[in-house]
Amino acid sequence: MKNASILILIQAVIALLCGILMSKMSFVGRMGIQFLHRDYLIFKTWWKTALLILCIQLILIAIMMLVRYFSPVKTTKMVSVLFLVLGVIGAYATYIDFTTTSHKMMKGSFHSGGYLFWVGWIISCIYFLFWNKKPKLVLADLTVPSSATTENDKL
């Protein structure tokens, strides 16, 4: 759990940086969001953006932890590679979007925040790809040892 806590802390810092960077968009971008694309208003406030990004990263980590806990190591690695490939595809799609659509009018800091999100995604995937220890079951410590006998067993 110690290593997972470090991963979550790293993701929190990355989400904070993403939120700050993405909120520093250009004037044209702010006006476009304010008047045309109101569904993107969340990107104007740094803490809302950071919270959204952190939630997405925590959902990814939770999915990967559940897969690691309930599946064999081979399946965990396959799922990690699948999410890693999805992260690389997402980063490339973000690059294409930022260079060919109206998003290219946003400031470089907004773009950096978008790319940093995918860096955080890839960090989580690499973590689960190379760290394969399954957590210990707490309930296993509560079982009665087989050598223990009761009064009924002696009769």
Buried (B, 14 or more C-beta within 10 A) or exposed (E): EEEBEEBBEBBBEBBBBBBBBBBBBBEEBBEBBEEEEEEEEBBBEBEBBBBBBBEBBBEBBEBBBEBBEEBEEEEBBBBBEEBBEBBBEBBEEBBEBBEEEEBEBBBEBBBBBBBBBBBBBBBBBEBBBEEEEEEEEEEEEEEEEEEEEEEEEEE
